[in-house]
Amino acid sequence: MQYRKTLLGAISALALSATAIGSAQAAAPMGFAGTLGAAYNNTSCSGCGSTDTWSVDGSAAFGFNPTFGGEIDGTYNNASSLDIWGVGGSLFWAPAMGRAGATFMFNTTSNSGVSADAYSYGAFGEYYASPNITVGLKGGGTTLSGSGFSQTGGYVGAALIGYVIPNLAFTPFVDYTGISGLHVTNFGISAEWLVSQTIPVAIFGGYTRSHVSFSGLGSGDTNTFTIGLRIYTNGNGNTLVERHRNGTLGWAGSAGGTSLLQAF
């Protein structure tokens, strides 16, 4: 039973991490650009029931000049009685055909009276292959620590964002996070639709198939379904592709680590 709960917890967190025909040009945000999102996730596996996860996240990006910017991020995840808080930030370069930068994330939780922290740090890059296709890569290291223990590992991910129309994006992705004794791989697809360019509220959702391997405990697979809402502040009248490429970092700026605390 403990193994099943751990399996569901690890995948619920990874599923969170994981989510046009227009200009292919990139730029740092002009002044301030923000997003605020909330999501519901349901994770299940054969023979182990299901678990519900709720999350809230916010990002604020700032342009220091037309090609250089920074971002701060905050997250909160809840699965049953488990609460995980996170804060992080990124610095990035935004030339005409993409973005690249470095990111850092700190997550903390307390489960059954035992506290643990996760530090994640890495790099990311996005290439705007065409006006309606973005290719993304990210990777880095992760450290999980608590009373009397410390484990290091890493994360890596890839995504392909396709804008079918200017306000509708589909994103197939793959993510891996691992430390000694725990390895999790996600394969999935997400979708996001900007309901209105003048009232910038987007609906997003997706599906993730995940494989988890615990040393000495075996392995298993889970299915996660996600649905949520996201509010954008940058650019009244802009399309979804413009808000993505000239606003907050989204998928590219998220680092691994939350899943390790869920499993812990």
C-alpha positions as CSV (number, residue, x, y, z in Angstrom):
1,M,0.0,0.0,0.0
2,Q,2.8,2.4,0.8
3,Y,4.4,1.7,-2.5
4,R,1.2,2.4,-4.3
5,K,0.8,5.7,-2.5
6,T,4.4,6.6,-3.3
7,L,3.9,5.8,-6.9
8,L,0.8,7.9,-7.2
9,G,2.4,10.8,-5.4
10,A,5.5,10.8,-7.6
11,I,3.6,10.8,-10.8
12,S,1.0,13.4,-9.7
13,A,3.8,15.9,-9.1
14,L,5.5,15.2,-12.4
15,A,2.2,15.6,-14.3
16,L,2.0,19.0,-12.9
17,S,5.2,19.9,-14.3
18,A,4.6,19.0,-17.1
19,T,1.7,21.7,-20.2
20,A,-0.2,29.7,-34.3
21,I,0.3,31.1,-37.0
22,G,2.0,34.3,-36.1
23,S,5.4,36.0,-35.7
24,A,8.3,33.7,-35.1
25,Q,10.2,36.6,-33.5
26,A,11.1,36.5,-29.8
27,A,11.9,39.2,-27.4
28,A,12.2,39.8,-23.7
29,P,9.0,41.0,-22.1
30,M,8.4,44.8,-22.5
31,G,8.3,45.7,-18.8
32,F,6.2,43.2,-16.8
33,A,4.5,40.0,-18.0
34,G,2.7,37.6,-15.7
35,T,0.7,34.4,-15.6
36,L,-1.5,32.8,-12.9
37,G,-2.8,29.3,-13.2
38,A,-4.7,26.6,-11.3
39,A,-5.2,23.0,-12.2
40,Y,-6.8,19.7,-11.1
41,N,-5.1,16.4,-11.7
42,N,-6.4,12.8,-11.3
43,T,-3.8,10.0,-11.3
44,S,-4.6,6.3,-11.3
45,C,-3.0,2.9,-11.9
46,S,-4.3,-0.6,-12.2
47,G,-5.0,-2.1,-8.7
48,C,-4.1,1.0,-6.7
49,G,-7.0,3.4,-7.0
50,S,-6.6,7.0,-7.8
51,T,-5.4,10.3,-6.2
52,D,-6.4,13.9,-6.8
53,T,-3.9,16.8,-6.9
54,W,-4.6,20.5,-6.9
55,S,-2.0,23.1,-7.9
56,V,-1.6,26.9,-8.1
57,D,1.3,28.5,-9.9
58,G,2.3,32.1,-10.7
59,S,5.2,33.6,-12.8
60,A,6.4,37.2,-13.2
61,A,8.8,38.0,-16.0
62,F,10.7,41.3,-16.5
63,G,12.6,42.6,-19.5
64,F,15.8,44.3,-18.6
65,N,16.4,45.2,-22.3
66,P,14.9,44.0,-25.6
67,T,16.9,40.7,-25.5
68,F,17.5,39.9,-21.9
69,G,15.1,39.2,-19.1
70,G,14.4,37.5,-15.7
71,E,11.6,35.7,-14.1
72,I,10.4,34.7,-10.6
73,D,8.1,31.7,-10.0
74,G,6.0,30.4,-7.1
75,T,4.1,27.1,-6.8
76,Y,1.8,25.2,-4.4
77,N,0.7,21.6,-4.8
78,N,-1.7,19.6,-2.6
79,A,-2.3,15.9,-2.7
80,S,-4.5,14.7,0.2
81,S,-2.6,15.9,3.3
82,L,0.7,16.6,1.5
83,D,1.6,20.2,0.8
84,I,4.5,21.2,-1.4
85,W,5.7,24.8,-1.7
86,G,8.1,26.1,-4.3
87,V,9.9,29.3,-5.3
88,G,12.4,29.8,-8.1
89,G,13.7,32.1,-10.8
90,S,15.4,32.3,-14.2
91,L,17.6,34.5,-16.2
92,F,17.3,34.3,-20.0
93,W,18.5,35.6,-23.3
94,A,15.9,36.2,-26.0
95,P,17.2,36.7,-29.6
96,A,14.9,36.7,-32.6
97,M,14.6,33.0,-33.1
98,G,14.3,31.6,-29.5
99,R,15.2,31.8,-25.8
100,A,17.9,30.3,-23.7
101,G,18.8,30.6,-20.0
102,A,19.4,29.2,-16.6
103,T,16.9,28.4,-13.9
104,F,16.8,27.4,-10.2
105,M,13.9,26.0,-8.1
106,F,13.6,25.3,-4.3
107,N,10.7,23.0,-3.1
108,T,9.9,22.0,0.5
109,T,7.4,19.8,2.3
110,S,6.7,18.1,5.5
111,N,5.2,14.5,5.4
112,S,4.2,12.7,8.6
113,G,6.4,15.1,10.6
114,V,9.5,14.6,8.5
115,S,10.7,17.6,6.5
116,A,12.6,17.4,3.2
117,D,13.8,19.9,0.6
118,A,14.6,19.7,-3.1
119,Y,16.9,22.0,-5.0
120,S,16.9,21.9,-8.8
121,Y,19.2,23.9,-11.1
122,G,19.7,23.7,-14.8
123,A,19.5,25.2,-18.3
124,F,16.9,25.4,-21.0
125,G,16.5,26.5,-24.6
126,E,13.7,27.1,-27.1
127,Y,14.1,27.3,-30.8
128,Y,11.3,28.8,-33.0
129,A,11.7,26.6,-36.0
130,S,8.8,28.3,-37.8
131,P,6.0,30.7,-37.0
132,N,3.9,27.8,-35.7
133,I,6.5,25.4,-34.2
134,T,8.7,25.7,-31.1
135,V,11.3,23.1,-30.0
136,G,12.2,23.0,-26.4
137,L,14.9,21.3,-24.3
138,K,15.9,21.5,-20.7
139,G,18.0,19.6,-18.1
140,G,20.0,19.9,-14.9
141,G,20.7,18.6,-11.5
142,T,18.5,17.8,-8.5
143,T,19.3,17.4,-4.8
144,L,16.9,15.9,-2.2
145,S,17.9,16.4,1.4
146,G,16.4,16.0,4.9
147,S,17.3,14.9,8.4
148,G,20.2,12.5,8.1
149,F,20.2,12.0,4.3
150,S,21.1,13.7,1.0
151,Q,20.7,12.3,-2.6
152,T,21.6,13.9,-5.9
153,G,20.3,13.2,-9.4
154,G,19.1,15.0,-12.4
155,Y,16.3,15.8,-14.8
156,V,15.9,16.2,-18.6
157,G,13.0,17.1,-20.8
158,A,12.0,17.8,-24.4
159,A,8.9,19.3,-26.0
160,L,7.5,20.2,-29.3
161,I,4.9,23.0,-29.3
162,G,2.6,23.3,-32.3
163,Y,0.2,26.2,-32.9
164,V,-2.6,24.8,-35.0
165,I,-4.2,28.2,-35.0
166,P,-2.8,31.4,-33.3
167,N,-4.7,30.7,-30.1
168,L,-4.5,26.9,-29.9
169,A,-1.4,25.0,-29.0
170,F,-0.6,21.2,-28.7
171,T,2.5,20.1,-26.8
172,P,3.8,16.5,-26.9
173,F,6.6,16.1,-24.3
174,V,8.8,13.7,-22.5
175,D,10.4,14.3,-19.0
176,Y,12.7,12.2,-16.8
177,T,13.6,12.8,-13.2
178,G,15.8,10.5,-11.1
179,I,18.0,10.0,-8.1
180,S,19.6,6.9,-6.7
181,G,16.8,4.4,-6.1
182,L,13.9,6.3,-7.9
183,H,13.5,7.0,-11.6
184,V,10.4,8.5,-13.2
185,T,9.7,9.0,-16.9
186,N,6.7,10.9,-18.4
187,F,5.3,10.7,-21.9
188,G,2.3,12.9,-22.6
189,I,0.5,15.6,-24.5
190,S,-1.1,18.9,-23.4
191,A,-3.3,21.4,-25.1
192,E,-4.0,25.1,-24.4
193,W,-6.7,27.3,-25.9
194,L,-6.8,31.1,-25.4
195,V,-10.5,31.8,-25.1
196,S,-10.2,35.6,-25.9
197,Q,-7.4,37.9,-26.9
198,T,-9.0,40.8,-25.0
199,I,-10.0,38.8,-21.9
200,P,-6.8,36.6,-21.8
201,V,-8.0,33.5,-20.0
202,A,-6.8,30.1,-21.4
203,I,-8.1,26.6,-20.8
204,F,-5.5,23.9,-20.7
205,G,-5.5,20.1,-20.1
206,G,-3.6,17.0,-21.0
207,Y,-2.8,13.3,-20.5
208,T,0.4,11.8,-19.1
209,R,1.5,8.2,-19.1
210,S,4.3,7.6,-16.6
211,H,6.7,4.8,-15.6
212,V,8.2,4.7,-12.1
213,S,11.0,2.5,-10.9
214,F,11.9,2.0,-7.3
215,S,15.0,0.1,-6.4
216,G,14.1,-3.0,-4.5
217,L,10.3,-2.3,-4.8
218,G,9.7,-2.9,-8.5
219,S,8.1,-0.6,-11.1
220,G,4.7,0.5,-12.3
221,D,2.8,2.7,-14.7
222,T,0.2,5.4,-14.1
223,N,-2.2,7.6,-16.1
224,T,-2.8,11.3,-15.2
225,F,-5.5,13.6,-16.6
226,T,-5.2,17.4,-16.1
227,I,-7.5,20.4,-16.6
228,G,-7.0,24.0,-15.5
229,L,-7.3,27.7,-16.2
230,R,-4.5,30.2,-16.9
231,I,-4.6,34.0,-16.9
232,Y,-2.1,36.1,-18.9
233,T,-1.3,39.8,-18.3
234,N,1.0,40.5,-21.2
235,G,-0.2,42.3,-24.3
236,N,-3.9,43.2,-24.7
237,G,-5.1,41.7,-28.0
238,N,-2.1,39.4,-28.4
239,T,-2.5,35.8,-29.6
240,L,-1.4,32.8,-27.6
241,V,1.8,32.3,-29.6
242,E,2.8,35.9,-29.0
243,R,2.1,35.6,-25.2
244,H,4.2,32.4,-25.1
245,R,7.1,33.8,-27.0
246,N,7.2,37.3,-25.5
247,G,6.0,36.5,-21.9
248,T,6.8,34.1,-19.1
249,L,8.8,30.9,-19.8
250,G,6.2,28.3,-19.1
251,W,7.4,24.7,-19.6
252,A,11.0,25.8,-20.4
253,G,11.5,27.5,-17.1
254,S,10.2,24.7,-14.8
255,A,12.9,22.5,-13.2
256,G,12.7,19.0,-11.8
257,G,12.4,18.3,-8.1
258,T,8.8,18.4,-7.0
259,S,8.3,14.8,-7.9
260,L,11.0,13.7,-5.5
261,L,9.2,15.3,-2.6
262,Q,6.0,13.7,-3.6
263,A,7.7,10.3,-3.6
264,F,9.4,11.1,-0.3
